C-alpha cells in the first residue's frame, strides 16, 4: 500500500514539473549589433503563450565576458503579423559602461 502512495506522489510531481516547464517562456538569441562604445542592441526570439505578459533581462558582455550593461523589457500582446506560431522577434537597446562585444538574454519570466 505504501509503495502505491509513493508511486502516485512521484507521478503527480513529474506531471507538475512537465506542466510548469511547458508554461515558461523560452528564448533564442539571434544576434546583436554594436552601435557605439556605449550602446549595443540584442536581437532575440521569445516563445510564449499569447495571453502571457513576459519580462526579459538582457545583458551586454565585454571581451572578458564581464557584464557591462543590463536592460529589461516587457513583452505583452504582440501584433499577429509579428508572430509565427507562438514565437515573436524582439530587439532591445542596452546602454553600456564600456564597449560590449556581445549581448544575450539572461532570462525571461511571466509577470503576474
PyMOL commands that set and color helices and strands:
alter all, ss='L'
color gray80, all
select helices_A, chain A and resi 2-23+80-82
alter helices_A, ss='H'
color red, helices_A
select strands_A, chain A and resi 26-36+39-47+54-61+67-75+83-84+87-95+102-110
alter strands_A, ss='S'
color yellow, strands_A
deselect
rebuild
show_as cartoon
